[in-house]
Structure formats: structure tokens, C-alpha cells
Amino acid sequence: MGHSETLLGRALDSDRDRVAIATRVGKHVRGGHGSRESPRHPDEVMPHDRRAGTLPFMATYAVRERPAAPTAALFGAVMGLVALTVGFATLGVYLGRDSGGAAWFVAWLLSLGCLIGLNVASARGQSGVALVLLFAFGVLIGWSVATTVNYYAETDPRALRQAFGATALTVAALGAGGYAVRRDLSFLYRILFWLLLALLAAGVVLIFVRIPALYTVWSLLGLALFSVYTVVDFNRLRRAGKNEAIPLAAAIFIDVLNIFLFFLQIFGRRT
């Protein structure tokens, strides 16, 4: 199974600018704060040229930049939401420990629906609904990777402990570094998006070409990619608005999850 499903979740969560699906039915989570062009009424939205990196069924809009929330308060809120989502994901791993067949795939599809839904709700100011969907996303994505996590828990618990420790240290270091950088790094989102698609394509190829050495290289490249994503996401916290807390929490959670899974694969193969 691997964890290509979580990578695709990130692909649906990428790109530099906020985008709306059709008539603003959803958004790309990855993004800056909107257009910096001429000032417009807060409720006014103007069509913008389609940019590279957006999925073909998504229409792109540039929106007026919103004032940023107090940085320390937003940082604390986002980190609290990430911690809670990790807790719900752990619950999902427990609930899905005995699931088999296509249950993981169904859980993954439902988690993508929650990811899109929480961004729709957040865009409309329905923070309560977005919060519920964030936690549901955590449970479902945890369920989708339960087979992988429980496999290592039974056969190689040492690799599982190493992955937990390495993830905590890596995210803490990269997050602190990204948050400390004053320069806006959001220009990297477009590059990261295309690299993510390339990583997904390579992962599909490796399903049919079973070469252990190449799979290790793929895992290392994925780890590097999501490490950069972590830096950029924490850097984005410096300029984010209060309404972006829940989408940002979902984005950082996806970074943490993928870093953990890549570490798990790397340590598992070493032992």
C-alpha cells in the first residue's frame, strides 16, 4: 500500500495561491495571502489567469489580502490544532488496526473529502464546521495508514520508535528555521507542487518495478521534499491571517505525517 495516498492528499493541498473549485467550492490549501494588486472591496473577487500547478478542474481567483493575526497567537492556535489532529490520527490508527481489504482506501477517499470540505468551510467563515472536518480528516487519514503503522508495530517496533523520534526532532528544527526566516518563501510552493507530482509518478512506477535501492532513494527524496514543505509552511505562519489557522494546521499535519511515514520506511529497511 505504501503511503502514496497521503502524497496525493498533499497534491490536493498544494500551490502558491488560494484557489476556488468552480464557484468557490473549495480551495487549494497551499498558498500565499492572495493578490497584492490594486486595492479592492473586501467582498470583491476578481478572475485571475490560470497558473501552473493548479488542477485542471479548479478555477483560480485572486482575493484581497487580509490583515494578519497577531503572530504569537496564531502560532499557538495552529500548533494546538496540529497536536489535536495528531491525536485524532492516532485514534484512527487504533480504530483501523483490524481493518482489511479496501477499508484503507475508502478511509483515504473520505479524508480527501474532509480536506476539501474544511477549506470550503474555512473560506466561508464556518470555523466550527472546518474544525470538525479537520478532526475527521485526522481520524480518517490515520485509519488509512493503520495497516502500515500496525505492521511495523508488530514486526519492527524499533523502527517505529526511531521514526517517531526523528520526526519530532526534524519538524521542530525545520519549523523553527522556517518561522525564523523573515523572507516570504511562498514562491517555492509552485516548484514544490511540481516536484510532488513527479514524486507521485515515480511512486506509481515503483509499484511495478520492485528495486529496493530505488525505493530507498524515493523515500529519501520524499523526506527531503516534505522537509522543504515544512520550512515553507512555518514561514507562511508569519504572514497568515486568523482565518487561515485551520487550513494551515491541516497543511502542517500532512507534512508531519509524510515525514513520519518516510522515516518509517527508511528505518524499517535498515533493520
Stockholm file with secondary structure:
# STOCKHOLM 1.0

chainA/1-271         MGHSETLLGRALDSDRDRVAIATRVGKHVRGGHGSRESPRHPDEVMPHDRRAGTLPFMATYAVRERPAAPTAALFGAVMGLVALTVGFATLGVYLGRDSGGAAWFVAWLLSLGCLIGLNVASARGQSGVALVLLFAFGVLIGWSVATTVNYYAETDPRALRQAFGATALTVAALGAGGYAVRRDLSFLYRILFWLLLALLAAGVVLIFVRIPALYTVWSLLGLALFSVYTVVDFNRLRRAGKNEAIPLAAAIFIDVLNIFLFFLQIFGRRT
#=GR chainA/1-271 SS CTTHHHHHHHHTTCCSSCEEETTTCCCCSSCCSCBCSSCCCTTCEEECCCCTTSCTTEEEEEEBCCCCCCHHHHHHHHHHHHHHHHHHHHHHHHHTTTCCTTHHHHHHHHHHHHHHHHHHHHHTTCHHHHHHHHHHHHHHHHHHTHHHHHHHHHHCHHHHHHHHHHHHHHHHHHHHHHHHCCSCCTTHHHHHHHHHHHHHHHHHHHHHSCCHHHHHHHHHHHHHHHHHHHHHHHHHTTTCCGGGHHHHHHHHHHHHHHHHHHHHHHHHHHC
#=GC SS_cons         CTTHHHHHHHHTTCCSSCEEETTTCCCCSSCCSCBCSSCCCTTCEEECCCCTTSCTTEEEEEEBCCCCCCHHHHHHHHHHHHHHHHHHHHHHHHHTTTCCTTHHHHHHHHHHHHHHHHHHHHHTTCHHHHHHHHHHHHHHHHHHTHHHHHHHHHHCHHHHHHHHHHHHHHHHHHHHHHHHCCSCCTTHHHHHHHHHHHHHHHHHHHHHSCCHHHHHHHHHHHHHHHHHHHHHHHHHTTTCCGGGHHHHHHHHHHHHHHHHHHHHHHHHHHC
//
